[in-house]
């Protein structure tokens, strides 16, 4: 009969410390993971029920257009310079509740002219200046192709 250890090497692996480390790591990841969720506030526009309905007379949007040559138009009429644009915006905005002016610039319009037109609209009394782009040309299946632009 032998008492005590035999003095040889023990071939069993002690996994208790490894399980403790894994459980601590699991708890850390469980605590940290919910803090990594980042949210971005999104404002979704309301659904429009009648998109083809025209605005009532006098409520047409005020649009400043800049073409590729830098020529200005306001509400479809040519404007000779930025001072005249500011005066026309002032007259148009005075009678409106919402003081919004839109800028529609051609793809090749001079950048500085566009910025000066936005500044003139703001100085003319517009609280907000929005940017709009021309309607894209959509191909309709079965329709004849549109004529190519003249060079």
C-alpha positions, 0 to 999 in steps of 0.5 A, spaced: 500 500 500 502 506 497 500 513 501 501 519 497 503 521 490 507 516 486 511 522 483 510 521 476 508 526 471 500 527 470 498 527 463 491 530 465 490 537 462 487 542 468 482 546 464 479 550 469 483 556 468 481 556 461 474 556 462 474 561 467 478 566 462 473 564 456 467 566 461 470 572 463 471 574 455 464 572 454 461 577 459 465 582 456 463 581 449 456 581 452 456 587 455 460 591 450 456 589 444 450 593 445 454 599 445 456 598 438 450 599 435 449 606 432 443 609 429 442 614 424 436 618 425 432 618 418 426 622 416 422 619 411 417 623 407 410 622 407 407 618 402 404 623 396 397 620 394 396 625 388 403 626 385 400 629 378 396 634 382 398 641 380 399 646 386 394 651 386 395 658 382 400 662 386 403 656 390 408 654 384 415 653 386 420 659 385 426 656 381 432 659 379 435 656 373 442 656 371 444 654 364 451 651 361 453 658 359 451 661 366 445 665 364 440 666 369 432 665 369 427 666 375 420 663 374 421 661 367 423 668 365 430 671 363 434 675 368 440 679 366 444 679 372 444 678 380 442 684 382 435 683 378 435 676 380 435 679 388 430 684 386 425 679 383 426 674 389 424 679 394 418 681 390 416 673 389 418 671 397 414 677 400 407 674 398 409 667 401 408 664 407 414 659 405 420 663 403 423 657 399 427 658 393 430 652 388 436 652 384 436 648 378 443 648 375 445 645 368 450 639 369 456 644 366 453 650 369 459 655 372 460 653 379 461 660 381 455 663 378 451 657 381 453 660 388 452 667 387 445 665 385 444 662 391 447 668 395 442 672 391 436 668 393 438 668 400 439 676 400 433 677 397 429 674 403 429 666 401 430 662 408 431 656 404 435 655 398 434 648 395 437 644 389 433 640 384 436 637 378 432 636 371 428 630 370 432 624 368 429 621 361 426 615 362 426 610 356 419 607 355 418 600 352 415 600 345 416 608 345 420 610 339 427 613 341 428 620 342 431 624 337 439 625 338 441 632 340 444 637 335 451 638 336 
